[in-house]
Amino acid sequence: MTQLTKLAARRFDTSTAVVTLVREFDQVFVASTGIDGQGTPRDISFCSHALESDDLLVVPDARLDPRFAGNPLVIGPPYVRFYAGAPLRSPAGHVVGTLCVIDHRPRNGMSARDRQALRALGAQAAQRLEGLRLAHARTLGNDGFRRAAARSPDAVAFADARGRITFWNEAAARLLALDSENAVGRDLGEVVPALRSHIALDGTSFSPNGLMPFGEPFDADARRGDGTLVPVTLTIHSNGQGGPCAYDIVLRDITARRRSDDLVFEAAHRDALTGLPNPNVLIERLGEHIERGEQVHVLCVGITGLQHIDGGASAHLREMMVKEVAQRLVESVGYGDTVTRLEADAFAILRVADRDETPSAPLVVADRILGSLIAPVHVEKQRVRVSAQVGIACYPKHATTADALMAAASAALHQARREGRRVRRVFGEAENHEALDRDDLDEALAQAFARGEFELFYQPQVNLADGSMVGAEALIRWNHPERGLLLPAEFLDQVEHGPVASAFGTWVLETACSQAVAWRRRAPGFRIGVNLFEAQFRSRDLAGEVLAILDRTGLSPDALELEVTEKIMLDDDPSSLASLAALHDRGVSVAFDDFGTGYASLCMLKNCPLTRLKIDRSFVQDIASGGTDALIVASVAALGTGLGLDVLAEGIENETQWAMVRASGCHTGQGFWFGHPMPAPEFEEWMRNKPPAHVSGVRA
């Protein structure tokens, strides 16, 4: 029983756990951990209150509870502040005691998961109390024991020296769906296959002592009347006198216990809210890597912004926010990295360095983490912007033990938090030293991404027949702190081939989809176009990532158009085509961007699951000159229409170009004639003030 109280104290991280029997004037400690003495008077015991409850009694802070504020156990040793007790019932259904956990620190209560675990442990304690009752009954002789066994909620059987059943109580009949009439006379081996080898072949003797010591429980399977097996714990006692009651066997159904064991195991290794490995697992894994001499990095991540959730928000909503942040962190790191929740607003990531990675690798991971939290966190009707700071420590550079490495990472996080939002710091480095190994523009871009300096602009796309808006293309801009607003030509190529490309592309996609959801309330047919980076096709699962973003943002698949370039298609990667095909099948549109500027072949149009061709602005610019550009535009429009594709002309800057591309067979277009790329608030104002569409002189 003491093992059970130790398990309970460890499971709930309390100083004390006790199994009690409550009598008329006192309570007796049957087993205890963390407390001295044999019991307390009943009138001051918390457990006497638990007896009055059909379920758990939970007292988050005894000093704030009028029932206990003046209790000697609260104002004096052991200074009880937190109490939770599960009532234990006798075979007759009466509450006779409790399994309780006690701590000198107050708490906020117990989660549903913790309550379930305490009930399960209470059920185990009640079973063990019943075992003690039966043990006492054995001292009363066979007749006394038979009477006690008949009333026992445990399945109890008697067997003679040959291993044949001579007694079978009602609990055994219920457990194994086998009534006494059909059970008595059978070999125990028929009911418990594990005992079969201990019954002589001729059925003349039964020798279980070679299986387990008498009185020691062991797990086995018992066969029910219908032939199915049920897991039980089995205890065999011998009276040493032979006869029809030579042995008594107690069977308990451990199906619930096994579930409880799983629950306890999960609790010992997993964070109850997020399901992530808990800090104990992190320290254990960290120690294993250090023991093997592997270079490892610990990144401590502090989250800010969750405190800005509306004051009236439920605890459930806050928990959902934390779970969303945890999921983003998991998606930002590698498969083999360990993500752990340290406390309410702090996480840690353990990663093992690759043999050929550069010293800046942990910085790249940190930037992905910071970037993953740029997009607002959406849960139900709440939209919260969070940010993070990251502290980094490396073994063996900064520490040589697991605890010291964790402390170093925490110190680096503390430094990062002092400096502001979206900052990463390496342990022991000066405040103005922002990288383990600078890569000039790559590093500057990663820092800019982490600080949230990038912004999406939106350019309208219209129906060329009447000028009505059909959607917009999301275009990236960099709000450089020194050079001002930078266009993609100045940085996008470096981003696409840099370490943050995949995370950058994910941010663009999620931000654009979130914005499109809001705009579709004003214009239900609105569609957003988003350019994909080549790096996104090399990520784990492009189709899965896109569908997950659609699910998180609530955007319908038919409201998203992914734009791919010829370079991506020229790679001829079957997995890229498979990802696009999977998304196309779910309703996502796919556009071939800048068509005609490279080496695009008709095979690409045949193999790629397209919905639209986008004619590059270079062909539209001189379309009015009457040269080959007009012929090319008309030919591409005819080709696209013949293939069942929409054809969009880019770069329409005046009414003449608009008229000519429309006459050439293009269905949709975009360009300065309709609207410049605009930040989201300005685009929303443009939507609100846009004049009714008409066929001539369309202007935004």
C-alpha positions as CSV (number, residue, x, y, z in Angstrom):
1,M,0.0,0.0,0.0
2,T,2.9,2.3,0.7
3,Q,4.0,2.0,-2.9
4,L,0.6,3.4,-3.9
5,T,1.0,6.5,-1.7
6,K,4.5,7.0,-3.1
7,L,3.1,6.8,-6.6
8,A,0.3,9.3,-5.7
9,A,2.7,11.8,-4.2
10,R,5.0,11.6,-7.2
11,R,2.1,11.7,-9.7
12,F,0.6,14.9,-8.2
13,D,3.9,16.4,-7.1
14,T,2.7,16.7,-3.5
15,S,4.6,16.4,-0.3
16,T,2.2,13.9,1.3
17,A,-0.1,11.1,0.2
18,V,-2.2,9.0,2.7
19,V,-4.6,6.1,2.6
20,T,-6.9,6.4,5.6
21,L,-9.7,4.4,7.3
22,V,-12.1,6.7,9.1
23,R,-13.6,5.4,12.3
24,E,-16.1,6.9,14.7
25,F,-13.7,9.1,16.6
26,D,-10.5,9.1,14.5
27,Q,-8.9,8.3,11.2
28,V,-6.2,5.7,10.9
29,F,-3.3,6.0,8.4
30,V,-3.2,2.6,6.6
31,A,-0.3,3.7,4.5
32,S,1.4,7.1,4.1
33,T,4.2,9.0,2.4
34,G,5.6,12.3,3.7
35,I,3.9,12.4,7.1
36,D,4.6,10.9,10.5
37,G,2.1,9.4,12.9
38,Q,-0.6,6.8,12.9
39,G,-3.7,9.1,12.4
40,T,-5.6,12.1,13.6
41,P,-8.8,12.8,15.5
42,R,-11.8,12.6,13.1
43,D,-13.2,16.0,14.0
44,I,-10.2,17.8,12.4
45,S,-9.6,15.4,9.5
46,F,-10.2,16.6,6.0
47,C,-11.0,13.0,5.1
48,S,-14.2,13.1,7.2
49,H,-15.5,15.7,4.8
50,A,-14.5,13.5,1.8
51,L,-16.8,10.8,3.2
52,E,-19.7,13.1,2.6
53,S,-18.9,13.5,-1.0
54,D,-19.9,11.2,-3.8
55,D,-16.9,12.2,-5.8
56,L,-13.5,13.9,-5.0
57,L,-13.1,16.5,-2.4
58,V,-10.7,19.2,-3.7
59,V,-9.6,22.1,-1.5
60,P,-7.2,24.4,-3.6
61,D,-6.3,26.6,-0.6
62,A,-7.4,25.6,2.9
63,R,-6.8,29.0,4.3
64,L,-9.4,30.4,1.9
65,D,-12.0,27.7,2.7
66,P,-14.2,28.6,5.7
67,R,-14.5,24.9,6.6
68,F,-10.8,24.6,7.2
69,A,-9.3,28.0,7.7
70,G,-9.0,27.6,11.5
71,N,-8.2,23.9,11.4
72,P,-5.1,22.9,13.5
73,L,-3.7,21.0,10.6
74,V,-3.8,24.2,8.5
75,I,-2.5,26.8,11.0
76,G,0.0,24.3,12.5
77,P,2.0,21.3,11.4
78,P,1.7,19.9,8.7
79,Y,0.4,23.3,7.5
80,V,-2.0,21.9,4.9
81,R,-2.9,24.2,2.1
82,F,-3.9,21.9,-0.7
83,Y,-6.0,18.8,-0.3
84,A,-7.6,16.3,-2.7
85,G,-9.2,13.1,-1.5
86,A,-10.9,10.2,-3.3
87,P,-13.5,8.3,-1.2
88,L,-12.9,4.5,-0.7
89,R,-15.9,2.3,-0.6
90,S,-16.5,-1.0,1.3
91,P,-18.0,-4.1,-0.4
92,A,-21.4,-2.9,0.9
93,G,-21.0,0.5,-0.8
94,H,-20.2,2.5,2.3
95,V,-17.4,5.1,2.2
96,V,-14.8,3.9,4.8
97,G,-11.7,5.9,4.0
98,T,-9.9,8.0,1.5
99,L,-6.8,8.2,-0.7
100,C,-5.7,11.8,-0.3
101,V,-2.8,13.9,-1.6
102,I,-1.8,16.9,0.5
103,D,0.6,19.8,0.0
104,H,1.8,22.8,2.0
105,R,1.5,24.9,-1.2
106,P,-1.8,26.2,-2.4
107,R,-2.9,25.4,-6.0
108,N,-5.5,26.5,-8.5
109,G,-7.4,23.2,-8.3
110,M,-7.2,20.0,-10.3
111,S,-7.5,19.5,-14.0
112,A,-10.0,17.0,-15.4
113,R,-7.0,14.7,-16.2
114,D,-5.7,14.9,-12.7
115,R,-9.1,14.2,-11.2
116,Q,-9.4,11.1,-13.4
117,A,-5.9,9.9,-12.3
118,L,-6.9,10.4,-8.6
119,R,-10.1,8.4,-9.0
120,A,-8.1,5.6,-10.7
121,L,-5.6,5.5,-7.9
122,G,-8.4,5.6,-5.4
123,A,-10.0,2.5,-7.0
124,Q,-6.6,0.7,-6.6
125,A,-6.5,1.7,-2.9
126,A,-10.0,0.4,-2.3
127,Q,-9.1,-2.9,-3.9
128,R,-6.0,-3.2,-1.7
129,L,-8.1,-2.4,1.4
130,E,-10.4,-5.3,0.4
131,G,-7.4,-7.5,0.2
132,L,-6.5,-6.6,3.8
133,R,-10.1,-7.4,4.9
134,L,-9.8,-10.8,3.3
135,A,-6.4,-11.4,4.9
136,H,-8.0,-10.8,8.3
137,A,-10.9,-13.1,7.4
138,R,-8.4,-15.9,6.7
139,T,-7.5,-15.8,10.4
140,L,-11.1,-16.8,11.3
141,G,-10.9,-20.2,9.6
142,N,-12.5,-21.7,6.5
143,D,-16.1,-21.0,7.5
144,G,-15.3,-17.4,8.5
145,F,-13.4,-16.8,5.3
146,R,-16.1,-18.4,3.2
147,R,-18.6,-15.9,4.6
148,A,-16.3,-13.0,4.0
149,A,-15.6,-14.2,0.5
150,A,-19.2,-14.5,-0.4
151,R,-19.7,-10.8,0.4
152,S,-16.5,-9.7,-1.2
153,P,-16.6,-7.4,-4.3
154,D,-13.5,-9.3,-5.5
155,A,-13.8,-12.5,-7.4
156,V,-12.9,-15.3,-5.0
157,A,-12.6,-19.0,-5.6
158,F,-11.6,-22.0,-3.5
159,A,-9.8,-25.0,-5.0
160,D,-8.9,-28.4,-3.6
161,A,-5.4,-30.0,-3.7
162,R,-6.1,-31.2,-7.3
163,G,-6.7,-27.7,-8.5
164,R,-10.5,-28.2,-9.0
165,I,-12.8,-25.3,-8.1
166,T,-14.9,-26.0,-5.0
167,F,-16.3,-22.5,-4.4
168,W,-17.1,-19.6,-6.7
169,N,-18.6,-16.3,-5.4
170,E,-21.0,-13.9,-7.1
171,A,-18.2,-11.4,-7.9
172,A,-16.4,-14.2,-9.8
173,A,-19.6,-15.1,-11.7
174,R,-20.0,-11.4,-12.7
175,L,-16.3,-10.9,-13.7
176,L,-16.0,-14.0,-15.9
177,A,-19.7,-14.4,-16.9
178,L,-19.6,-17.9,-15.5
179,D,-22.1,-18.9,-12.8
180,S,-21.2,-21.0,-9.8
181,E,-23.0,-24.1,-11.1
182,N,-20.8,-24.2,-14.2
183,A,-17.6,-23.1,-12.5
184,V,-17.5,-25.6,-9.6
185,G,-15.7,-28.8,-10.6
186,R,-13.6,-27.2,-13.3
187,D,-9.9,-27.2,-13.3
188,L,-8.4,-23.8,-12.5
189,G,-6.3,-24.2,-15.6
190,E,-9.5,-23.9,-17.7
191,V,-10.3,-20.5,-16.1
192,V,-6.7,-19.2,-15.8
193,P,-4.6,-20.7,-18.6
194,A,-1.4,-19.7,-16.8
195,L,-2.1,-22.2,-14.1
196,R,-2.6,-25.2,-16.5
197,S,1.0,-26.3,-16.4
198,H,0.8,-26.5,-12.6
199,I,-2.0,-29.1,-12.6
200,A,-0.8,-32.7,-13.0
201,L,-1.7,-34.3,-16.4
202,D,-3.9,-36.8,-14.6
203,G,-5.6,-34.0,-12.6
204,T,-4.5,-35.5,-9.3
205,S,-2.4,-32.6,-7.9
206,F,-2.0,-28.8,-8.1
207,S,1.4,-27.2,-7.4
208,P,1.2,-23.4,-7.8
209,N,4.1,-22.6,-5.5
210,G,6.5,-22.9,-8.4
211,L,4.6,-20.2,-10.2
212,M,4.7,-17.4,-7.6
213,P,5.2,-17.3,-3.9
214,F,1.9,-17.7,-2.0
215,G,0.2,-14.4,-1.3
216,E,2.2,-12.5,-4.0
217,P,-0.1,-11.1,-6.7
218,F,0.8,-11.6,-10.4
219,D,-0.9,-10.6,-13.6
220,A,-2.5,-13.2,-15.9
221,D,-5.5,-13.6,-18.3
222,A,-8.7,-15.3,-17.2
223,R,-11.1,-16.9,-19.6
224,R,-14.7,-15.8,-19.5
225,G,-17.7,-18.0,-20.1
226,D,-17.8,-16.9,-23.7
227,G,-14.2,-17.7,-24.3
228,T,-12.8,-14.2,-24.3
229,L,-9.9,-13.2,-22.0
230,V,-9.9,-10.5,-19.4
231,P,-6.7,-9.2,-17.7
232,V,-6.7,-10.0,-13.9
233,T,-4.3,-9.8,-11.0
234,L,-4.2,-13.2,-9.3
235,T,-3.3,-14.0,-5.6
236,I,-3.1,-17.6,-4.4
237,H,-3.1,-18.5,-0.7
238,S,-2.7,-22.0,0.8
239,N,-4.3,-23.0,4.1
240,G,-1.6,-25.7,4.5
241,Q,-4.3,-28.3,5.4
242,G,-5.6,-29.6,2.1
243,G,-9.3,-30.4,1.7
244,P,-11.8,-28.6,-0.5
245,C,-10.4,-25.2,0.6
246,A,-6.7,-26.1,0.2
247,Y,-6.3,-22.9,-1.8
248,D,-8.1,-19.7,-2.1
249,I,-7.7,-17.6,-5.2
250,V,-8.5,-13.9,-5.5
251,L,-9.0,-12.4,-9.0
252,R,-9.3,-8.7,-9.7
253,D,-10.1,-7.1,-13.0
254,I,-7.2,-4.9,-14.0
255,T,-8.6,-3.5,-17.2
256,A,-9.1,-0.2,-15.4
257,R,-5.8,-0.4,-13.7
258,R,-4.0,-0.9,-16.9
259,R,-5.7,2.2,-18.2
260,S,-4.7,3.9,-15.0
261,D,-1.2,2.7,-15.4
262,D,-1.1,4.2,-18.9
263,L,-2.5,7.4,-17.5
264,V,0.1,7.5,-14.8
265,F,2.8,6.7,-17.3
266,E,1.6,9.5,-19.5
267,A,1.5,11.9,-16.6
268,A,5.1,11.0,-15.7
269,H,6.4,11.7,-19.1
270,R,3.9,14.1,-20.8
271,D,2.7,17.7,-20.3
272,A,-1.0,17.3,-19.5
273,L,-2.1,20.3,-21.6
274,T,0.0,20.0,-24.7
275,G,0.9,16.4,-24.8
276,L,4.6,17.4,-25.2
277,P,7.4,15.5,-23.4
278,N,7.7,17.0,-19.9
279,P,10.9,18.5,-18.5
280,N,11.9,15.2,-16.9
281,V,12.1,13.6,-20.3
282,L,14.1,16.6,-21.7
283,I,16.7,16.3,-18.9
284,E,16.9,12.5,-19.4
285,R,17.4,12.8,-23.1
286,L,19.9,15.7,-22.7
287,G,21.9,13.5,-20.3
288,E,21.9,10.6,-22.8
289,H,23.3,12.9,-25.5
290,I,25.9,14.4,-23.2
291,E,27.0,10.9,-22.1
292,R,27.5,9.9,-25.7
293,G,29.6,13.1,-26.3
294,E,27.2,14.5,-28.9
295,Q,27.1,18.2,-29.6
296,V,23.6,19.5,-28.5
297,H,21.8,22.8,-28.3
298,V,19.1,23.9,-25.9
299,L,16.8,26.7,-26.9
300,C,14.7,28.2,-24.2
301,V,11.7,30.0,-25.7
302,G,9.7,32.6,-23.7
303,I,6.2,33.5,-25.0
304,T,4.7,37.0,-24.6
305,G,1.3,38.1,-25.5
306,L,-0.9,35.4,-24.1
307,Q,-1.6,37.7,-21.2
308,H,-3.5,39.9,-23.7
309,I,-6.3,37.5,-24.0
310,D,-9.6,39.1,-23.1
311,G,-10.1,39.0,-19.3
312,G,-13.5,37.3,-19.8
313,A,-11.9,34.4,-21.8
314,S,-12.4,31.0,-20.3
315,A,-9.5,28.8,-19.0
316,H,-10.3,26.5,-21.9
317,L,-9.7,29.3,-24.4
318,R,-6.3,30.1,-22.8
319,E,-5.4,26.4,-22.9
320,M,-6.3,26.2,-26.6
321,M,-4.0,29.2,-27.3
322,V,-1.1,27.5,-25.5
323,K,-1.7,24.3,-27.5
324,E,-1.7,26.3,-30.7
325,V,1.7,27.9,-29.8
326,A,3.1,24.5,-28.9
327,Q,2.0,23.1,-32.2
328,R,3.7,26.0,-34.1
329,L,6.9,25.3,-32.2
330,V,6.8,21.6,-33.1
331,E,6.3,22.4,-36.7
332,S,9.3,24.8,-36.6
333,V,11.9,22.2,-35.6
334,G,13.1,18.9,-36.9
335,Y,11.6,15.5,-36.4
336,G,14.3,14.4,-34.0
337,D,14.1,17.6,-31.8
338,T,12.5,17.5,-28.4
339,V,10.0,20.3,-27.6
340,T,9.1,20.6,-24.0
341,R,6.7,22.9,-22.1
342,L,8.6,24.2,-19.1
343,E,5.9,26.4,-17.6
344,A,2.8,28.5,-18.6
345,D,4.7,30.7,-21.0
346,A,8.0,29.0,-21.6
347,F,9.2,26.1,-23.7
348,A,12.5,24.4,-24.4
349,I,13.8,22.7,-27.5
350,L,16.6,20.1,-27.5
351,R,18.4,19.5,-30.7
352,V,21.4,17.4,-31.7
353,A,23.8,19.1,-34.1
354,D,24.4,17.5,-37.4
355,R,28.0,16.6,-38.2
356,D,28.4,19.0,-41.1
357,E,26.2,21.9,-39.9
358,T,27.5,25.4,-39.6
359,P,27.8,27.2,-36.2
360,S,24.8,29.3,-37.2
361,A,22.4,26.3,-37.4
362,P,20.8,26.9,-34.0
363,L,20.3,30.5,-35.0
364,V,18.4,29.4,-38.0
365,V,16.2,27.2,-35.8
366,A,15.6,30.1,-33.5
367,D,14.6,32.3,-36.4
368,R,12.1,29.7,-37.6
369,I,10.6,29.6,-34.1
370,L,10.3,33.4,-33.9
371,G,8.9,33.5,-37.4
372,S,6.3,30.8,-36.7
373,L,4.7,33.1,-34.1
374,I,4.4,36.2,-36.3
375,A,1.0,35.3,-37.6
376,P,-1.8,35.9,-35.0
377,V,-3.0,33.0,-32.9
378,H,-6.7,32.3,-33.7
379,V,-8.8,30.3,-31.4
380,E,-12.6,30.6,-31.6
381,K,-13.3,34.3,-31.8
382,Q,-10.1,35.4,-30.2
383,R,-7.2,36.8,-32.3
384,V,-4.0,37.3,-30.3
385,R,-0.6,38.4,-31.5
386,V,2.2,36.7,-29.6
387,S,5.9,37.1,-29.8
388,A,8.8,35.2,-28.4
389,Q,12.4,35.5,-27.2
390,V,14.9,32.6,-27.5
391,G,17.9,31.9,-25.4
392,I,20.5,29.4,-26.8
393,A,23.2,27.4,-25.1
394,C,25.4,24.7,-26.6
395,Y,27.2,21.6,-25.2
396,P,30.1,21.4,-24.7
397,K,30.8,25.1,-25.5
398,H,28.7,26.6,-22.7
399,A,28.2,23.8,-20.1
400,T,29.2,20.2,-19.5
401,T,26.2,19.0,-17.5
402,A,22.5,18.8,-18.3
403,D,21.5,21.1,-15.4
404,A,24.2,23.6,-16.2
405,L,23.2,23.7,-19.9
406,M,19.6,24.4,-19.0
407,A,20.7,27.1,-16.7
408,A,22.8,28.7,-19.4
409,A,19.9,28.6,-21.9
410,S,17.6,30.2,-19.3
411,A,20.1,32.9,-18.6
412,A,20.3,33.7,-22.4
413,L,16.5,33.8,-22.5
414,H,16.5,36.2,-19.6
415,Q,18.9,38.5,-21.6
416,A,16.7,38.3,-24.7
417,R,13.6,39.1,-22.7
418,R,15.3,42.3,-21.4
419,E,16.0,43.5,-24.9
420,G,12.5,43.3,-26.3
421,R,10.2,41.3,-28.6
422,R,11.4,38.7,-31.2
423,V,15.0,38.5,-30.0
424,R,17.4,35.6,-29.8
425,R,20.5,35.5,-27.7
426,V,23.4,33.0,-27.3
427,F,24.7,32.4,-23.8
428,G,27.7,34.5,-22.9
429,E,27.8,36.7,-26.0
430,A,27.7,40.5,-25.9
431,E,24.3,42.1,-26.5
432,N,25.4,43.6,-29.8
433,H,26.7,40.2,-31.1
434,E,23.6,38.8,-32.7
435,A,24.9,35.7,-34.5
436,L,27.1,32.7,-34.0
437,D,28.4,33.1,-37.5
438,R,27.2,36.0,-39.7
439,D,26.1,35.3,-43.2
440,D,25.6,39.0,-44.1
441,L,22.3,39.3,-45.9
442,D,21.1,35.9,-44.9
443,E,21.5,36.9,-41.3
444,A,20.0,40.3,-41.8
445,L,16.9,38.7,-43.5
446,A,16.6,36.1,-40.7
447,Q,16.7,38.9,-38.1
448,A,14.2,41.0,-40.0
449,F,11.9,38.1,-40.3
450,A,12.1,37.4,-36.6
451,R,11.4,41.0,-35.8
452,G,8.4,41.2,-38.0
453,E,9.7,43.7,-40.5
454,F,8.1,42.0,-43.5
455,E,4.6,42.9,-44.6
456,L,2.1,41.7,-47.2
457,F,0.7,44.1,-49.8
458,Y,-2.3,43.1,-51.9
459,Q,-2.9,44.0,-55.5
460,P,-6.4,43.7,-56.9
461,Q,-7.3,41.1,-59.7
462,V,-10.3,42.0,-61.7
463,N,-12.7,40.5,-64.3
464,L,-11.6,42.2,-67.5
465,A,-15.2,42.1,-68.9
466,D,-16.6,44.5,-66.4
467,G,-13.8,45.5,-64.0
468,S,-15.4,43.7,-61.0
469,M,-12.9,42.4,-58.4
470,V,-12.3,38.7,-58.3
471,G,-9.5,38.6,-55.8
472,A,-5.9,39.8,-55.0
473,E,-2.3,38.7,-55.2
474,A,-0.3,38.8,-52.0
475,L,3.0,40.5,-52.5
476,I,5.9,40.8,-50.0
477,R,7.5,44.1,-48.9
478,W,10.3,44.7,-46.4
479,N,9.9,47.7,-44.0
480,H,13.7,48.2,-43.6
481,P,14.5,50.2,-40.5
482,E,17.1,52.3,-42.4
483,R,16.3,52.1,-46.1
484,G,12.5,52.3,-45.9
485,L,10.1,50.1,-47.9
486,L,12.0,47.6,-50.1
487,L,10.5,45.9,-53.1
488,P,10.9,42.1,-53.7
489,A,13.6,42.6,-56.4
490,E,16.0,43.8,-53.7
491,F,15.7,40.8,-51.4
492,L,13.4,38.0,-52.5
493,D,15.9,35.9,-54.4
494,Q,18.1,35.9,-51.3
495,V,15.1,34.9,-49.1
496,E,14.2,32.0,-51.5
497,H,17.6,30.5,-51.3
498,G,18.3,31.3,-47.6
499,P,17.7,29.3,-44.4
500,V,14.4,30.9,-43.6
501,A,12.7,30.3,-47.0
502,S,10.4,27.5,-45.8
503,A,9.3,29.3,-42.7
504,F,9.0,32.6,-44.6
505,G,6.7,30.9,-47.2
506,T,4.6,29.4,-44.5
507,W,4.2,32.8,-42.8
508,V,3.2,34.4,-46.1
509,L,0.6,31.7,-46.8
510,E,-1.0,31.8,-43.4
511,T,-1.0,35.6,-43.2
512,A,-2.7,35.9,-46.6
513,C,-5.2,33.2,-45.9
514,S,-6.2,34.8,-42.6
515,Q,-6.7,38.1,-44.3
516,A,-8.7,36.6,-47.1
517,V,-11.2,35.1,-44.6
518,A,-12.0,38.6,-43.4
519,W,-12.4,40.0,-46.9
520,R,-14.6,37.2,-48.1
521,R,-17.2,38.4,-45.6
522,R,-17.5,41.6,-47.8
523,A,-16.9,39.8,-51.1
524,P,-17.9,36.1,-50.9
525,G,-16.2,35.2,-54.1
526,F,-12.9,36.7,-53.2
527,R,-9.8,34.6,-54.0
528,I,-6.3,35.2,-52.7
529,G,-3.2,34.4,-54.8
530,V,0.0,33.4,-53.0
531,N,3.4,32.7,-54.5
532,L,5.1,29.5,-53.4
533,F,8.8,29.3,-52.7
534,E,10.9,26.4,-54.1
535,A,11.9,25.6,-50.6
536,Q,8.3,24.8,-49.7
537,F,8.3,21.9,-52.1
538,R,11.3,20.5,-50.3
539,S,9.6,20.6,-47.0
540,R,8.1,17.7,-45.2
541,D,4.6,17.8,-46.7
542,L,3.5,20.8,-48.8
543,A,-0.1,19.5,-49.3
544,G,-0.5,18.7,-45.7
545,E,0.9,22.1,-44.6
546,V,-1.4,24.0,-46.9
547,L,-4.5,22.1,-45.9
548,A,-3.6,22.6,-42.2
549,I,-3.3,26.3,-42.8
550,L,-6.7,26.4,-44.5
551,D,-8.1,24.5,-41.6
552,R,-6.6,26.8,-39.0
553,T,-7.6,30.0,-40.8
554,G,-11.0,28.7,-41.9
555,L,-10.4,29.7,-45.5
556,S,-12.3,27.6,-48.1
557,P,-9.9,25.7,-50.5
558,D,-11.6,27.3,-53.5
559,A,-10.6,30.7,-52.2
560,L,-6.9,30.0,-52.5
561,E,-4.7,30.1,-55.6
562,L,-1.1,29.0,-55.4
563,E,1.3,30.5,-57.9
564,V,4.2,28.4,-59.1
565,T,7.0,29.5,-61.4
566,E,8.6,27.8,-64.3
567,K,11.8,27.1,-62.4
568,I,9.8,24.9,-59.9
569,M,8.2,23.0,-62.7
570,L,11.5,22.5,-64.5
571,D,12.8,20.5,-61.6
572,D,10.3,17.8,-62.7
573,D,10.0,16.5,-59.2
574,P,7.2,13.9,-59.0
575,S,6.5,14.8,-55.4
576,S,6.0,18.4,-56.3
577,L,3.4,17.5,-58.9
578,A,1.8,15.1,-56.5
579,S,1.5,17.8,-53.9
580,L,-0.1,20.2,-56.4
581,A,-2.4,17.5,-57.7
582,A,-3.6,16.6,-54.1
583,L,-4.3,20.3,-53.4
584,H,-6.0,20.7,-56.8
585,D,-8.2,17.7,-56.0
586,R,-9.3,19.5,-52.8
587,G,-10.3,22.6,-54.7
588,V,-7.2,24.8,-54.4
589,S,-6.4,26.6,-57.7
590,V,-2.9,26.5,-59.2
591,A,-1.6,29.3,-61.4
592,F,1.5,29.2,-63.7
593,D,3.2,32.5,-62.9
594,D,5.2,34.6,-65.5
595,F,4.2,32.2,-68.3
596,G,6.3,32.7,-71.5
597,T,9.4,34.2,-69.9
598,G,11.5,31.0,-69.9
599,Y,11.6,27.5,-71.3
600,A,8.0,26.4,-70.5
601,S,6.9,23.5,-72.6
602,L,3.5,22.1,-73.5
603,C,4.4,19.0,-71.4
604,M,4.3,21.2,-68.3
605,L,0.8,22.3,-69.2
606,K,-0.2,18.7,-69.7
607,N,1.4,17.3,-66.5
608,C,0.8,20.1,-64.0
609,P,-2.7,20.4,-62.5
610,L,-3.2,24.0,-63.5
611,T,-6.3,26.3,-63.3
612,R,-4.8,29.5,-64.6
613,L,-1.9,30.9,-66.8
614,K,-0.5,34.3,-65.9
615,I,1.0,36.2,-68.8
616,D,4.1,38.1,-67.8
617,R,3.9,41.9,-67.7
618,S,6.8,42.1,-70.3
619,F,4.4,41.0,-73.0
620,V,1.6,43.4,-71.9
621,Q,3.9,46.5,-71.7
622,D,4.3,46.9,-75.5
623,I,1.0,45.2,-76.6
624,A,-0.2,48.5,-78.1
625,S,2.8,48.8,-80.5
626,G,1.3,46.2,-82.8
627,G,4.4,44.0,-82.7
628,T,4.8,40.3,-81.7
629,D,3.8,41.0,-78.1
630,A,0.1,41.3,-79.1
631,L,0.4,38.0,-81.1
632,I,2.0,36.2,-78.2
633,V,-0.7,37.4,-75.7
634,A,-3.5,36.3,-78.1
635,S,-1.8,32.9,-78.7
636,V,-1.3,32.2,-75.0
637,A,-4.9,33.3,-74.3
638,A,-6.2,30.9,-77.0
639,L,-4.0,28.1,-75.7
640,G,-5.2,28.6,-72.2
641,T,-8.8,28.8,-73.2
642,G,-8.4,25.7,-75.2
643,L,-7.0,23.8,-72.2
644,G,-9.9,25.1,-70.0
645,L,-7.7,27.5,-68.1
646,D,-8.3,31.0,-67.0
647,V,-5.8,33.5,-68.5
648,L,-4.7,36.5,-66.5
649,A,-2.6,39.4,-67.9
650,E,-0.2,41.1,-65.5
651,G,1.0,44.7,-65.7
652,I,-2.0,46.5,-67.2
653,E,-1.2,50.2,-66.7
654,N,-3.6,52.0,-69.0
655,E,-6.9,51.8,-70.7
656,T,-5.5,50.8,-74.1
657,Q,-3.6,47.8,-72.6
658,W,-6.8,46.8,-70.7
659,A,-8.8,46.9,-73.9
660,M,-6.3,45.0,-76.0
661,V,-5.7,42.1,-73.5
662,R,-9.4,41.8,-73.1
663,A,-9.8,41.6,-76.9
664,S,-7.0,39.0,-77.1
665,G,-9.1,36.6,-75.0
666,C,-7.7,37.2,-71.5
667,H,-10.4,36.8,-68.9
668,T,-8.8,38.5,-65.8
669,G,-6.0,41.0,-65.2
670,Q,-4.1,43.0,-62.7
671,G,-2.0,46.1,-62.8
672,F,-1.8,49.8,-61.8
673,W,-4.8,50.6,-63.9
674,F,-6.9,48.8,-61.5
675,G,-5.0,49.2,-58.3
676,H,-1.4,49.4,-56.9
677,P,-0.2,46.9,-54.3
678,M,-1.5,48.1,-51.0
679,P,-1.1,47.2,-47.3
680,A,-4.1,45.4,-45.9
681,P,-5.8,48.4,-44.3
682,E,-5.5,50.5,-47.5
683,F,-6.7,47.5,-49.6
684,E,-9.8,47.2,-47.3
685,E,-10.4,50.9,-47.8
686,W,-10.1,50.4,-51.6
687,M,-12.7,47.7,-51.4
688,R,-15.0,49.9,-49.5
689,N,-14.8,52.9,-51.8
690,K,-14.4,51.0,-55.1
691,P,-16.9,52.5,-57.6
692,P,-19.4,50.1,-59.4
693,A,-17.8,48.2,-62.2
694,H,-18.4,49.3,-65.8
695,V,-17.0,48.2,-69.1
696,S,-15.2,51.3,-70.2
697,G,-12.9,53.5,-68.3
698,V,-12.5,51.1,-65.4
699,R,-10.3,52.7,-62.7
700,A,-9.8,51.8,-59.0
